[in-house]
Amino acid sequence: MMDTKTKNDKSHVLTACQLNISGLSNHSKNGLDRFIHRRGVNILALQETKVDELDQNIFANMKTFLNDSSHGVALAVSSFLKPARVAALNDDSIASVWVSAELDNKAILGHRSEQQRHED
């Protein structure tokens, strides 16, 4: 979990979850959707989906990204975090999905360029 403060000084708790689901069927999609919303999951990492394509809006109020070359990994992020795929980090040699996200117009997930790393 990550605790963040907004500019209005309201506290937000973000919840991330990783699951190895060994196949994503219609039945498991419905169960996962219920699980996500009961537990307040904002970021859901899935392994072993065993699907070739996935509707980005498969889970309510989340945007889902699939690495379609691996048939295995997907990342679902709450829509209010304005998730976007980071294509520059894709690497077909590993099963991964790279996504940026922001809260109150501030990056909370993302990637820094080589130049930004050297400026620190």
ROTI-785233 format. One line per 5 residues: number of its first residue (from 1); their letters; for each residue x, y, z of N, C-alpha, C, O. Coordinates in pm, whole numbers, plus 32768, in hexadecimal, padded with zeros to 4 digits. Example, Ala and Ser with C-alpha at 12.3 -4.5 7.8 and 13.67 -1.06 7.14 Angstrom:
<nodes>
1) AS) 8527/7DC7/830C/84CE/7E3E/830C/8528/7EB6/830C/8590/7EB4/834E ~ 8505/7F1F/82C4/8557/7F96/82CA/850A/8003/8313/853D/8072/8324
</nodes>
This chain:
<nodes>
1) MMDTK) 8053/7F8A/8000/8000/8000/8000/8058/807C/8000/80C6/807D/8038 ~ 8024/80E2/7FC0/806D/8160/7FBC/8010/81CD/7FEF/7FA0/81DA/7FBE ~ 803C/821A/8050/7FED/8286/8088/801E/8308/804B/8094/8328/8052 ~ 7FC3/8354/8010/7FE9/83D3/7FD2/7F8F/8442/8007/7F20/8429/8034 ~ 7FC1/84BD/8001/7F73/8532/8028/7F54/8584/7FAB/7FA9/8594/7F54
6) TKNDK) 7EDA/85B6/7FA3/7EB6/860B/7F32/7ECE/869C/7F59/7EED/86BA/7FCC ~ 7EBE/86F5/7EF7/7ED2/8782/7F14/7E69/87B8/7F75/7E7F/881F/7FB4 ~ 7DF7/8773/7F81/7D91/879A/7FE2/7DA8/8756/8069/7D53/875B/80C1 ~ 7E1E/8716/8078/7E47/86D3/80F2/7DEA/865F/8117/7DDE/863E/818D ~ 7DA9/8622/80B5/7D5B/85AA/80CC/7DB7/8533/80B7/7E0B/8533/805D
11) SHVLT) 7DA6/84D0/8109/7DFC/845A/80FE/7DBC/83F4/80A0/7D44/83DA/80A7 ~ 7E0E/83BB/8047/7DE2/8351/7FED/7E3A/82D8/8006/7EB4/82E4/8012 ~ 7DFE/8266/800E/7E4A/81EA/8019/7E36/819E/7F97/7DC5/8180/7F71 ~ 7EA3/8180/7F53/7E9D/8131/7ED9/7EC0/80A2/7EFB/7F1F/8088/7F45 ~ 7E73/8045/7EC4/7E89/7FB8/7EE0/7EAE/7F70/7E61/7E69/7F79/7DFB
16) ACQLN) 7F1D/7F26/7E67/7F4C/7ED8/7DF5/7F46/7E44/7E19/7F5B/7E1E/7E8D ~ 7F28/7DF2/7DB6/7F1C/7D62/7DCB/7F56/7D19/7D53/7F43/7D44/7CE1 ~ 7F9D/7CAB/7D6B/7FD3/7C57/7D00/7F9A/7BCC/7D10/7F9B/7B94/7D7E ~ 7F66/7B93/7CA2/7F2C/7B0D/7CA6/7F5C/7ABA/7C30/7F63/7AEB/7BBF ~ 7F7D/7A3C/7C4A/7F95/79DA/7BE1/7F10/7991/7BD1/7EEA/7943/7C28
21) ISGLS) 7ECA/79AA/7B62/7E41/7979/7B56/7E34/78F8/7B04/7DC8/78BE/7B00 ~ 7E9E/78CC/7AC3/7E9E/784E/7A78/7E27/7845/7A18/7DDF/77E1/7A14 ~ 7E13/78AF/79CC/7DA8/78B2/7968/7D3B/7914/798C/7D0E/7918/79FF ~ 7D10/7963/792B/7CAA/79C9/7943/7C2C/79A3/78F7/7C1F/79BF/7880 ~ 7BCF/7963/793C/7B50/793A/7901/7AE5/79A3/7920/7AFE/79FE/796F
26) NHSKN) 7A6F/7997/78E4/7A02/79F3/7904/79DE/79EA/7998/79C1/7A50/79D7 ~ 79E1/7972/79CE/79C1/7960/7A5C/7A28/79A7/7AB4/7A03/79EC/7B13 ~ 7AA9/7997/7A95/7B10/79D9/7AE7/7B0E/7A70/7AD5/7B2D/7AB9/7B33 ~ 7AE8/7AA1/7A5E/7ADD/7B32/7A49/7A75/7B6D/7AA8/7A8D/7BD5/7AE6 ~ 7A02/7B2B/7AB3/7999/7B5C/7B0D/79C6/7B58/7B9E/79AE/7BB6/7BE9
31) GLDRF) 7A08/7AEC/7BC6/7A3A/7AE1/7C4F/7AA4/7B49/7C6D/7AA6/7B83/7CD9 ~ 7AFE/7B60/7C0D/7B66/7BC6/7C20/7B2A/7C51/7C2B/7B58/7CA2/7C7C ~ 7AC4/7C6E/7BDA/7A84/7CF2/7BE0/7A49/7D09/7C6B/7A58/7D75/7CA4 ~ 7A06/7CA4/7CA2/79CF/7CB0/7D2A/7A40/7CC2/7D90/7A36/7D17/7DE9 ~ 7AAB/7C74/7D84/7B1D/7C7B/7DDF/7B5C/7D07/7DDD/7B77/7D41/7E46
36) IHRRG) 7B72/7D3C/7D66/7BAE/7DC1/7D55/7B5F/7E2A/7DA2/7B98/7E7C/7DEA ~ 7ADD/7E27/7D92/7A8B/7E91/7DCD/7A70/7E7B/7E62/7A62/7EDD/7EAC ~ 7A69/7DFF/7E8F/7A5A/7DE7/7F1F/7AD8/7E10/7F6B/7ACF/7E45/7FD9 ~ 7B4C/7DF6/7F31/7BCB/7E11/7F73/7C03/7E9C/7F56/7C66/7EC4/7F91 ~ 7BC4/7EE6/7EFC/7BF3/7F6C/7EDB/7C77/7F6B/7E90/7CCA/7FC4/7EA3
41) VNILA) 7C8B/7F07/7E3A/7D09/7EFB/7DEF/7D0D/7F65/7D82/7CAF/7F72/7D33 ~ 7D7B/7FB1/7D7C/7D8E/8017/7D16/7DEC/7FEA/7CA7/7DE1/8017/7C35 ~ 7E48/7F91/7CC8/7EA8/7F5D/7C67/7EAC/7EC5/7C76/7ECC/7E91/7CE0 ~ 7E8A/7E7F/7C09/7E83/7DEE/7C0B/7EE1/7DB5/7BA2/7ECE/7DCC/7B2A ~ 7F45/7D6A/7BCD/7FA3/7D28/7B73/7F7A/7C95/7B67/7F6A/7C50/7BCC
46) LQETK) 7F69/7C67/7AEC/7F3F/7BDD/7AD5/7FA9/7B90/7A88/7FE0/7BC3/7A26 ~ 7FC6/7B17/7AB5/8021/7ABE/7A6D/7FD3/7A44/7A40/7F6D/7A20/7A7A ~ 8007/7A05/79D6/7FCC/798A/799F/7F3A/799D/7974/7EE5/794B/7993 ~ 7F1E/7A0A/792B/7E96/7A21/78FB/7E6F/79BE/788F/7DFA/799B/7882 ~ 7ECF/7991/7841/7EBB/7932/77D4/7E53/7963/776E/7E04/7914/773A
51) VDELD) 7E55/79E7/7754/7DFD/7A21/76EE/7E50/7A6D/7688/7EBC/7AA0/76A7 ~ 7E1D/7A75/760D/7E61/7ABD/75A1/7E36/7B4E/7597/7E81/7BA3/7567 ~ 7DBC/7B6B/75C4/7D8A/7BF4/75C0/7D2C/7C09/7635/7CF5/7BAA/766D ~ 7D1C/7C87/765A/7CD0/7CA9/76D1/7C90/7D32/76BD/7CD2/7D90/7691 ~ 7C11/7D3D/76DE/7BCC/7DBD/76D9/7C07/7E18/7744/7C10/7DF0/77B9
56) QNIFA) 7C30/7E92/771E/7C6C/7EEF/777E/7C0E/7F10/77F1/7C3C/7F37/785C ~ 7B8D/7F02/77DD/7B2A/7F24/7843/7AEB/7EA8/7881/7A77/7EAA/78A9 ~ 7B38/7E3D/788A/7B05/7DBF/78BF/7AD8/7DCA/7950/7A77/7D89/7978 ~ 7B1C/7E1C/799F/7AF8/7E31/7A2B/7ABD/7EBD/7A39/7AEF/7F1D/79FF ~ 7A52/7EC8/7A87/7A0D/7F48/7A98/7A6C/7FB2/7AD1/7AB5/7F97/7B30
61) NMKTF) 7A6A/8027/7A97/7AB7/809C/7AC6/7B4E/8087/7AC2/7B97/80C9/7B0C ~ 7B7C/802C/7A6E/7C0B/8013/7A60/7C2E/8009/79CC/7BD9/7FE5/7979 ~ 7CA9/802A/79AB/7CDC/8018/7924/7D43/7FA8/792B/7D9C/7FAA/7980 ~ 7D36/7F47/78D2/7D8B/7ED0/78D6/7DE8/7ECC/785E/7DBF/7EE5/77ED ~ 7E65/7EAB/7879/7ECD/7EA4/7812/7F03/7E15/7811/7F21/7DDD/787A
66) LNDSS) 7F10/7DDB/779B/7F3E/7D52/778B/7FBD/7D4F/7738/7FC7/7D98/76D5 ~ 801C/7CFD/775F/808F/7CE3/7709/8064/7C70/76B0/806C/7BFB/76D7 ~ 8036/7C91/7638/7FFB/7C2B/75E1/8063/7BD1/75A0/803F/7B6F/755F ~ 80E3/7BEF/75B1/8148/7B95/757A/816A/7B24/75DA/81A7/7AC1/75B3 ~ 8141/7B33/7659/8165/7ACE/76BD/80F3/7A70/76E1/810B/7A06/7719
71) HGVAL) 8078/7A96/76C2/8001/7A49/76EA/7FFE/7A34/7781/7FC6/79D2/77B2 ~ 803A/7A91/77CA/8044/7A78/7858/802C/7AEB/78B5/7FE3/7ADB/7917 ~ 8065/7B60/789C/805D/7BCA/7900/7FFF/7C3B/78D5/7FF6/7C5F/7860 ~ 7FBB/7C72/793A/7F61/7CE3/7924/7F68/7D3C/799F/7F8A/7D0F/7A0C ~ 7F49/7DBB/798B/7F47/7E1B/79F8/7EC8/7E6D/79EC/7EAE/7EAA/7984
76) AVSSF) 7E78/7E6F/7A56/7DFD/7EBE/7A5A/7E11/7F2E/7AC0/7E3D/7F16/7B31 ~ 7DF0/7FA9/7A97/7E06/801F/7AEC/7D84/8070/7AF1/7D43/8084/7A8A ~ 7D60/809E/7B67/7CE7/80EF/7B77/7CE8/8164/7B16/7D4E/81A7/7B05 ~ 7C77/817B/7AD6/7C6C/81E5/7A71/7C8A/826F/7AA8/7CC0/82C3/7A61 ~ 7C69/8288/7B28/7C82/830E/7B60/7D17/832E/7B6A/7D3C/83A1/7B7F
81) LKPAR) 7D6C/82C8/7B5B/7DFD/82DD/7B5E/7E35/82FF/7AD3/7EAE/830C/7AC2 ~ 7DDE/830D/7A71/7E03/8331/79E8/7E75/82DA/79B2/7EDC/830E/7988 ~ 7E61/8256/79B3/7ECD/81FD/7986/7EE5/8208/78EF/7E89/8220/78A1 ~ 7F63/81F5/78C8/7F89/81F5/783B/7FFE/8195/7829/8059/8190/787C ~ 7FFC/814A/77BE/8069/80EE/77A0/80E9/813D/7783/80E4/81A5/7741
86) VAALN) 815A/810D/77B4/81DC/814A/7799/8222/80F1/7733/826D/8096/7758 ~ 8208/810B/76B5/823B/80B6/7648/82D3/80B6/7640/830E/8053/7614 ~ 8313/8122/7668/83A5/812C/765F/83EC/80C2/76B3/8460/80A3/7699 ~ 83A8/808A/7716/83E7/8027/776D/83C8/7F97/7745/83FD/7F3A/7781 ~ 8372/7F84/76E1/8351/7EFC/76B6/83CE/7EB1/768B/8426/7EE9/764A
91) DDSIA) 83D4/7E33/76AF/8443/7DDC/768B/8408/7D52/7672/83DB/7D0F/76CF ~ 8409/7D27/75F4/83CB/7CA7/75D2/8415/7C2E/760C/83E1/7BBF/7609 ~ 848D/7C43/7641/84D8/7BD2/7678/84AC/7BAE/7706/84D2/7B45/773A ~ 845D/7C06/7746/8428/7BE7/77CA/8392/7C02/77CC/8361/7C5B/7786 ~ 834A/7BB7/781C/82B9/7BC8/7828/829F/7C3A/788A/82A7/7C27/7904
96) SVWVS) 827F/7CB0/7855/826A/7D23/78AC/8207/7D83/786C/81F2/7D83/77F3 ~ 81CC/7DD6/78C2/8173/7E42/7898/81A0/7EBE/78E5/81AC/7EBB/795F ~ 81B8/7F2B/789E/81E4/7FA8/78DC/8176/8011/78CF/8144/802A/7861 ~ 8151/804D/7940/80E3/80AD/7943/810A/8124/799B/814C/8113/7A02 ~ 80E0/819A/7972/80EF/8211/79C7/8067/8232/7A03/7FFF/820D/79CB
101) AELDN) 8068/8277/7A75/7FEB/82A0/7AB6/8005/8320/7B04/8077/833F/7B26 ~ 7F9A/8369/7B1F/7FA8/83E5/7B6C/7F33/83F8/7BCA/7EC5/83C5/7BB2 ~ 7F4E/8441/7C34/7EE9/8462/7C98/7EF3/84F8/7CB0/7F5E/852B/7CCF ~ 7E84/853E/7CA1/7E82/85D0/7CAF/7EEC/8612/7C57/7F35/866B/7C83 ~ 7EF4/85E4/7BDA/7F50/8618/7B76/7FE4/8607/7B9B/8039/8650/7B67
106) KAILG) 8001/85AA/7BF2/808B/858D/7C18/80A7/84FA/7BFA/805A/84A2/7C21 ~ 8115/84DF/7BB6/8138/8456/7B92/8150/8403/7C0F/819C/842B/7C68 ~ 810F/838E/7C15/8127/8331/7C84/8163/82AF/7C52/81A3/8266/7C9E ~ 8150/8292/7BD3/8190/8221/7B90/81C5/8257/7B0E/8184/82A9/7ACE ~ 8239/822D/7AE7/826C/825E/7A69/82FC/823A/7A55/8330/81DB/7A8F
111) HRSEQ) 8339/8286/7A02/83C2/8268/79DC/840A/82EC/79C6/83D4/8349/798A ~ 8484/82F0/79F7/84D6/8367/79E3/8537/834C/7971/856D/82DE/7964 ~ 854B/83AF/7921/85A9/83A2/78B1/8638/8398/78E5/8653/83B5/7959 ~ 8692/836F/788F/8721/8366/78B1/8753/83EF/78E0/87A0/83F7/7940 ~ 8729/8458/789D/8754/84E0/78C1/8720/8504/794C/876B/853D/799C
116) QRHED) 86A3/84E4/796C/866D/8503/79F0/86B9/84BA/7A5D/86CE/84F1/7AC9 ~ 86E3/843F/7A45/872F/83F2/7AA9/87B7/8432/7AC2/87E6/8434/7B34 ~ 87F6/8467/7A5A/887A/84A5/7A6A/8871/852D/7AAE/88D3/855B/7AE9 ~ 87FD/856E/7AA8/87EC/85F2/7AE7/87DD/85E7/7B7E/87F2/864A/7BC5 ~ 87BA/8573/7BB0/87A6/8560/7C43/8829/855C/7C8F/8829/854D/7D09
</nodes>
